[in-house]
Amino acid sequence: MSIPDSETVLFLTRNGMGDAEPELQQRLITTYFKLLDEHNILPAAICFYADGVKLTVTGSPVLEPLRSLEAKGVRLILCSTCLGYYNLTEQVQVGIVGGMTDILEAQRRAAKVISL
């Protein structure tokens, strides 16, 4: 089992990946998370905010790989303000609900931050 890379943090601000049609964005992020999980490429944390929180709630196509990544030690940090804004707080399926302070702390500790 791999240990999370303590220097890398991913930021997810979209309900998908890239600037494409929504269906393609969902396909891309699904493949991305599956490959991270299958190849044990483990960032220290993945921070979800803005539309990105939608990836962590009921109906998301990426719940299975996110659960697996979390079980392998990857911290999944969800923006509580964003969840509240979209009325999704009760639908959270994975990760910890935190605040901007938690996201800032993950960013501060990281040597590398990747925004998707």
N, C-alpha and C positions, 0 to 999 in steps of 0.2 A: 504494500500500500504506500502511495506517495504521500509526502507531507506538503501542505500548501506552501507556495512560494511567498514568503513573508514580505517580499518587496513589490509585488504586483497587485493592483486593485483595478477592477473593471467598473466603469460607470455606464449604466443603462438609462437612457432618457426617453426611449421610444418603445412602443409596443411592437417591436420587431427590430430589423437591422437594415440600415441603409435608407436611401431616398428613392424608394421604389413603390410600386403598388402595394397596398396592405397585405395581400396574399403572398407576394414574393418576400416582403419583409419578414413575415411569419415563418416562411420556409427557411430563409437564411438563418434566422436566430435559432430555430429548432436544430438545424444541422450544426451550427456553431456550438451550442451547448452539448449536444450529443458527442461531438468530437472531443471537446474538453474533457468530458466524463470518461469516454472510452480510452483516451490516451493519457489519463491521469495528469492533465495539465491543470494544475490547481492554483488559482490566484488566492491570495490571503482573504480577499473579500470581493463581493460583487454588490455594488450599491445601486438600488433601483429608486429613481425619482421621476417626477413628471409622468408622462405616459408609460414609462418603464415599469411602474408598479403594477400595471395590468398583466405583466408576465408572471406575477406571483399569486394570482387569485384564481378562483374557480373558473374553469373553462380554458385556462391557458394551455397552449400546446407544448409548453416546455416544463411542466411541473415534474415529470419523471426525472429528466436529467438534473434539474435543480435540486430535487430531493436527494439524489445520489451524490451530487457535489457537496451538499450540506453535510451528508453523512460522512464524507471523506475529510471534513474539517474546514470547508470553505464557509466563511461567514457571509450570510445573505442579509443585507441591511435594507430595510424598506422605509421610505419616507412617510411618516405618520401624517404629515400635513397633506401630502399628495393623495394618500389613501382616503383621508377624510373628504378632500375636495371632490373626489370621484365617487364618494359613498361606497367604498370597497373594503372598509376596515373589517367588516364581518365576513368577508369572502377570502381572506388571506389563507393560503394553503401551505406556504413554505416561508422560511426566513424569520427574522425578528423585526418587529415594528420599532423603529427608532426615530430619531430626529435628525435635523441638519447637523447637530453637534456630533452625532455618531458618524455621519458621512464625512464631516471635516476631519475627525480623528483618524479615520481610515485613510483619507487622502494624505494627512500629515505624516503618517507612519510609512507610507509607500515611497519607494524609490522610483516607481513607474506607475503612472495612472493611464489607463487606456479607456477612451470613450467610444462606445459603440452606438 
